[in-house]
Amino acid sequence: MKKNKKLVSLIRFLIGFLILFFLFYWIDFKEVWRILTNTDWKILLILFVVFILDRLFMAFKWGILLKKYSDDIKFKDLAKAYLYSAFVGQLIPVSISGDVIRYYKIKKESLSGSDVFTSILLEKLFGTMALLTVVFISMLLVQNQITGFPGFKSLVEIVSVSLIIVMLLFVFLIKRRAFDKPIGFIPQKLSSKVLKITQALKSYFENKEILVLFFLLCLLEQIFPIFADFLFARSLNIDISIVQMGFVVSTTLLFARLPISPSSIGFQEGVLVGLFLLLGFTKEQGLAVGIGTRVLGIIFTLPIPAIFFNDIFSSINAAKNR
C-alpha cells in the first residue's frame, strides 16, 4: 500500500513538473518577468489583508457547523487550523492534506473525530456546490466574449450537469433517504464510525436553516480569491474586469480540485493560461498571474510556522501518524 502511494505521489510530481516545463518552454518568460516586475508592489499589503480575512471568514463559517457539537470551541483555534492548512497546502505539497491538519488541530480541542470529519465533509460538499454555482454564473456572463473556442458550450453544459447532480444529491440527503437504511457493504471494523457520521449528517440535514445560511456563506467566500486575483492582475496593468476574473478564478479553483499534481502545481498555472487565452489575453499575462499568486501564497504563509511553531508541527506529526 505504501509503495502504491509513493508511486502515485511520484507520478503526480512528474505531471506537475512536465506541465511547468512545457509552460516555460512555450511561453516567453522574459515577457512574464517584465509584467511581474512592472507591478505596483504596494498592493501586497492589501492582498495580505485579504488573505487573512479570507482565512478568518472560513474559520467563522466552519464554526457555525461545529457549534452544533460544542459551544466551547474557540474562534482562535478555528482560525489557527485554517492558517495551518494554508501553510501545509503551499509549502508541503505531499499527501498531508490541509483538511487532515484541520481535523487533528480541532480534534485536540476535545471534539470527537466523527463530528469534526462530518463538518469537514459538509464543508466540502457545500463548497463544491457554491463553486459550481459561481462557475456557471460567470460562464453565462462571459460567454459572448469567447468566440475562438467551439468547445466552450460543451464546457458550460458539463458544469450545468455537474451542478444539477450536486443539487439533486442535496435534495436526496435532505429528504433523509440516505440515512434510513444501514449500509450493508461496510466492513464491521468501520461500521460504528460510519454510523456516527451518517447520524451526524442526518442531524444536520434536519436543520435546514443552518444549511441555507452555510451555503450562502460558502457563496460569499468565493469573493475573496476573485477580488484578490483581480487586484493583483490590475496591479500588473492587465485590463481584466471583475466578471472575467470571476470566471478565471472560479474555473481554475474547480479544476484545481482534481488530484492531478501536488497542490495543483503546474496544472493550476496551465489552466489559468488557457482561460486567459480564451478571454483574449496573452499567455504571458496568464502565467504572470499564475506565478505571482502562487509566490504570494507562499510568502503570506511563511510567518505561520514561525508564530505557531510547536502547535503547527504537532498537528502535522499527528497527521503523518494517522
C-alpha positions as CSV (number, residue, x, y, z in Angstrom):
1,M,0.0,0.0,0.0
2,K,2.8,2.4,0.9
3,K,4.6,1.6,-2.3
4,N,1.5,2.4,-4.3
5,K,1.1,5.7,-2.5
6,K,4.7,6.6,-3.2
7,L,4.3,5.7,-6.9
8,V,1.1,7.8,-7.2
9,S,2.9,10.8,-5.5
10,L,5.9,10.4,-7.8
11,I,3.6,10.3,-10.9
12,R,1.8,13.5,-9.7
13,F,5.1,15.3,-9.1
14,L,6.2,14.3,-12.6
15,I,3.0,15.5,-14.2
16,G,3.3,18.9,-12.4
17,F,6.9,19.2,-13.4
18,L,6.2,18.4,-17.1
19,I,3.4,20.9,-17.3
20,L,5.6,23.6,-15.8
21,F,8.4,22.6,-18.2
22,F,6.0,22.9,-21.2
23,L,4.7,26.3,-20.0
24,F,8.2,27.7,-19.6
25,Y,9.2,26.3,-23.0
26,W,6.1,27.5,-24.8
27,I,5.9,31.0,-23.2
28,D,8.3,33.9,-23.4
29,F,9.4,34.1,-19.8
30,K,11.2,37.4,-20.4
31,E,7.9,38.9,-21.1
32,V,6.4,37.2,-18.0
33,W,9.2,38.7,-15.9
34,R,8.7,42.1,-17.4
35,I,5.0,42.0,-16.5
36,L,5.8,40.9,-12.9
37,T,8.5,43.5,-12.3
38,N,6.3,46.3,-13.5
39,T,3.7,45.7,-10.8
40,D,2.9,48.2,-8.0
41,W,4.2,46.1,-5.0
42,K,2.3,48.4,-2.6
43,I,-0.7,46.1,-3.4
44,L,1.0,43.4,-1.4
45,L,-0.3,44.8,1.9
46,I,-3.9,44.8,0.6
47,L,-3.5,41.3,-0.7
48,F,-2.1,40.1,2.6
49,V,-5.1,41.6,4.4
50,V,-7.5,39.9,2.0
51,F,-5.7,36.6,2.6
52,I,-6.1,36.9,6.4
53,L,-9.7,38.0,6.1
54,D,-10.4,35.0,3.8
55,R,-8.9,32.6,6.5
56,L,-10.9,34.3,9.3
57,F,-14.1,34.1,7.3
58,M,-13.5,30.4,6.6
59,A,-13.0,29.8,10.3
60,F,-16.2,31.7,11.1
61,K,-18.1,29.7,8.6
62,W,-16.8,26.4,9.9
63,G,-17.6,27.4,13.4
64,I,-21.3,27.6,12.5
65,L,-21.2,23.9,11.9
66,L,-19.0,23.0,14.9
67,K,-21.2,25.0,17.3
68,K,-23.7,22.2,16.9
69,Y,-21.4,19.9,18.9
70,S,-19.7,22.3,21.3
71,D,-20.2,25.9,22.4
72,D,-16.7,25.8,23.9
73,I,-15.0,25.7,20.5
74,K,-12.9,28.9,20.2
75,F,-12.7,31.0,17.1
76,K,-8.9,31.4,17.5
77,D,-8.5,27.7,17.3
78,L,-10.5,27.5,14.1
79,A,-8.5,30.4,12.7
80,K,-5.3,28.7,13.6
81,A,-6.5,25.5,11.9
82,Y,-7.1,27.3,8.7
83,L,-3.8,29.1,8.8
84,Y,-2.0,25.8,9.4
85,S,-3.8,24.3,6.4
86,A,-2.8,27.2,4.2
87,F,0.9,26.7,5.2
88,V,0.7,22.9,4.5
89,G,-1.1,23.4,1.2
90,Q,1.5,25.9,-0.1
91,L,4.8,24.6,1.4
92,I,4.3,20.9,1.9
93,P,2.7,19.6,-1.3
94,V,2.6,15.9,-0.4
95,S,0.0,13.5,0.8
96,I,-0.7,15.5,4.0
97,S,-3.8,17.4,3.2
98,G,-4.7,20.7,4.8
99,D,-8.0,19.2,5.7
100,V,-6.2,16.5,7.7
101,I,-4.3,19.2,9.6
102,R,-7.5,21.0,10.4
103,Y,-9.1,17.7,11.5
104,Y,-6.3,16.9,14.0
105,K,-6.0,20.5,15.2
106,I,-9.7,20.7,16.2
107,K,-9.9,17.1,17.3
108,K,-7.3,18.1,20.0
109,E,-9.9,20.6,21.3
110,S,-12.0,17.7,22.8
111,L,-14.3,17.2,19.9
112,S,-14.9,13.7,18.6
113,G,-13.3,12.7,15.3
114,S,-16.6,11.8,13.7
115,D,-18.1,15.2,14.5
116,V,-15.1,17.1,13.0
117,F,-15.0,14.8,10.0
118,T,-18.7,15.3,9.4
119,S,-18.3,19.1,9.5
120,I,-15.4,19.0,7.0
121,L,-17.4,16.7,4.7
122,L,-20.3,19.1,4.7
123,E,-18.0,22.0,4.1
124,K,-16.5,20.3,1.1
125,L,-20.0,19.4,-0.3
126,F,-21.4,22.9,0.1
127,G,-18.1,24.5,-1.0
128,T,-18.2,22.4,-4.2
129,M,-21.9,23.4,-4.9
130,A,-21.1,27.1,-4.3
131,L,-18.1,27.0,-6.5
132,L,-20.0,25.2,-9.3
133,T,-22.7,27.9,-9.0
134,V,-20.2,30.7,-9.4
135,V,-18.5,29.0,-12.3
136,F,-21.9,28.5,-14.0
137,I,-23.0,32.1,-13.5
138,S,-19.6,33.5,-14.6
139,M,-19.6,31.3,-17.7
140,L,-23.0,32.8,-18.7
141,L,-21.7,36.3,-18.2
142,V,-18.6,35.9,-20.3
143,Q,-19.9,33.5,-23.0
144,N,-20.3,36.3,-25.5
145,Q,-16.6,37.3,-25.1
146,I,-15.4,33.8,-26.0
147,T,-15.6,33.2,-29.8
148,G,-12.5,31.2,-30.6
149,F,-13.2,28.1,-28.6
150,P,-16.1,26.0,-30.1
151,G,-15.9,23.6,-27.1
152,F,-16.9,26.3,-24.6
153,K,-20.6,25.5,-25.0
154,S,-19.9,21.9,-24.1
155,L,-17.9,23.1,-21.1
156,V,-20.9,25.1,-19.9
157,E,-23.1,22.0,-20.4
158,I,-20.7,19.9,-18.3
159,V,-20.7,22.4,-15.5
160,S,-24.5,22.7,-15.6
161,V,-25.0,18.9,-15.4
162,S,-22.5,18.7,-12.5
163,L,-24.3,21.5,-10.6
164,I,-27.7,19.7,-11.2
165,I,-26.2,16.4,-9.9
166,V,-24.8,18.0,-6.8
167,M,-28.2,19.8,-6.1
168,L,-30.1,16.5,-6.6
169,L,-27.7,14.9,-4.1
170,F,-28.5,17.5,-1.5
171,V,-32.3,17.1,-2.2
172,F,-31.8,13.4,-1.7
173,L,-29.9,13.9,1.6
174,I,-32.4,16.5,2.9
175,K,-35.2,14.0,2.4
176,R,-33.1,11.7,4.6
177,R,-33.5,8.7,2.4
178,A,-29.7,8.2,2.6
179,F,-29.8,7.7,6.3
180,D,-32.9,5.4,6.7
181,K,-31.2,2.2,5.7
182,P,-27.9,0.7,7.0
183,I,-25.0,0.4,4.6
184,G,-24.5,-3.4,4.3
185,F,-21.2,-3.5,2.4
186,I,-19.2,-1.5,5.0
187,P,-16.7,-3.7,7.0
188,Q,-17.6,-4.4,10.6
189,K,-14.5,-2.5,11.7
190,L,-15.7,0.7,10.1
191,S,-19.5,0.3,10.6
192,S,-19.6,2.1,14.0
193,K,-17.7,5.1,12.7
194,V,-19.8,5.2,9.5
195,L,-22.9,5.0,11.7
196,K,-21.8,8.0,13.8
197,I,-21.1,10.1,10.6
198,T,-24.4,9.2,9.0
199,Q,-26.3,10.1,12.2
200,A,-24.4,13.4,12.4
201,L,-25.3,14.1,8.8
202,K,-28.9,13.3,9.4
203,S,-29.0,15.7,12.3
204,Y,-27.5,18.4,10.2
205,F,-29.9,17.9,7.3
206,E,-32.9,18.2,9.7
207,N,-31.7,21.7,10.5
208,K,-32.3,23.3,7.1
209,E,-31.9,26.9,8.4
210,I,-28.2,26.3,9.3
211,L,-27.6,24.6,5.9
212,V,-29.1,27.5,3.9
213,L,-27.0,30.0,5.9
214,F,-23.9,27.9,5.5
215,F,-24.5,27.7,1.7
216,L,-24.9,31.5,1.4
217,L,-21.6,31.9,3.4
218,C,-19.9,29.5,1.0
219,L,-21.1,31.6,-1.9
220,L,-19.8,34.7,-0.2
221,E,-16.5,33.1,0.4
222,Q,-15.9,32.8,-3.3
223,I,-15.5,36.6,-3.5
224,F,-12.2,36.7,-1.6
225,P,-9.9,34.8,-4.1
226,I,-11.6,36.5,-7.0
227,F,-11.1,40.0,-5.5
228,A,-7.5,39.3,-4.6
229,D,-6.6,38.0,-8.0
230,F,-8.4,40.9,-9.7
231,L,-6.4,43.4,-7.6
232,F,-3.2,41.6,-8.4
233,A,-3.9,41.4,-12.2
234,R,-4.8,45.1,-12.3
235,S,-1.6,45.9,-10.5
236,L,0.2,44.1,-13.4
237,N,-1.6,46.5,-15.7
238,I,-3.8,43.7,-17.1
239,D,-7.1,45.3,-18.2
240,I,-9.3,42.5,-16.9
241,S,-12.8,43.0,-15.5
242,I,-14.0,41.6,-12.2
243,V,-16.5,39.4,-14.1
244,Q,-13.8,38.0,-16.3
245,M,-11.6,37.4,-13.3
246,G,-14.5,35.7,-11.5
247,F,-14.7,33.2,-14.4
248,V,-10.9,32.7,-14.5
249,V,-10.5,32.2,-10.7
250,S,-13.6,30.1,-10.0
251,T,-13.0,27.8,-13.0
252,T,-9.3,27.4,-12.1
253,L,-10.2,26.5,-8.5
254,L,-12.7,24.0,-9.8
255,F,-10.1,22.3,-12.0
256,A,-7.5,22.5,-9.1
257,R,-9.7,20.2,-7.1
258,L,-8.7,17.4,-9.4
259,P,-5.8,15.3,-8.0
260,I,-3.5,15.9,-11.0
261,S,-0.4,17.2,-9.3
262,P,0.6,18.1,-5.7
263,S,-1.1,21.4,-4.7
264,S,-2.0,21.6,-8.4
265,I,1.5,22.9,-9.1
266,G,1.8,23.3,-12.9
267,F,-1.7,22.1,-13.6
268,Q,-3.3,25.2,-12.0
269,E,-0.9,27.5,-13.9
270,G,-1.7,25.7,-17.1
271,V,-5.5,26.1,-16.6
272,L,-5.0,29.8,-15.8
273,V,-3.0,30.3,-19.0
274,G,-5.7,28.6,-21.1
275,L,-8.5,30.7,-19.6
276,F,-6.6,33.9,-20.2
277,L,-6.2,32.9,-23.8
278,L,-9.9,32.2,-24.1
279,L,-10.7,35.7,-22.9
280,G,-8.3,37.3,-25.5
281,F,-5.4,38.0,-23.2
282,T,-1.8,36.8,-23.7
283,K,-0.4,33.5,-22.4
284,E,2.4,35.6,-20.7
285,Q,-0.2,37.6,-18.8
286,G,-1.9,34.4,-17.7
287,L,1.4,32.8,-16.5
288,A,2.4,36.0,-14.7
289,V,-0.8,36.0,-12.7
290,G,-0.4,32.3,-12.0
291,I,3.2,32.6,-10.8
292,G,2.6,35.8,-8.9
293,T,-0.4,34.4,-6.9
294,R,1.5,31.2,-6.2
295,V,4.5,33.1,-4.9
296,L,2.4,35.4,-2.9
297,G,0.5,32.5,-1.4
298,I,3.9,31.1,-0.2
299,I,5.1,34.4,1.1
300,F,1.9,35.0,3.1
301,T,2.2,31.6,4.8
302,L,5.8,31.9,5.8
303,P,5.1,33.7,9.1
304,I,2.7,30.9,10.2
305,P,5.2,28.3,11.4
306,A,7.4,31.0,13.0
307,I,4.4,32.2,15.1
308,F,2.8,28.9,15.9
309,F,5.9,26.6,15.6
310,N,5.1,24.0,18.3
311,D,1.4,23.8,17.6
312,I,1.5,23.5,13.9
313,F,4.2,20.8,13.8
314,S,2.5,18.8,16.4
315,S,-0.6,18.9,14.2
316,I,1.5,17.8,11.2
317,N,3.1,14.9,13.1
318,A,-0.4,13.8,14.2
319,A,-1.5,13.8,10.5
320,K,1.6,11.9,9.4
321,N,1.0,9.2,12.1
322,R,-2.7,8.8,11.4
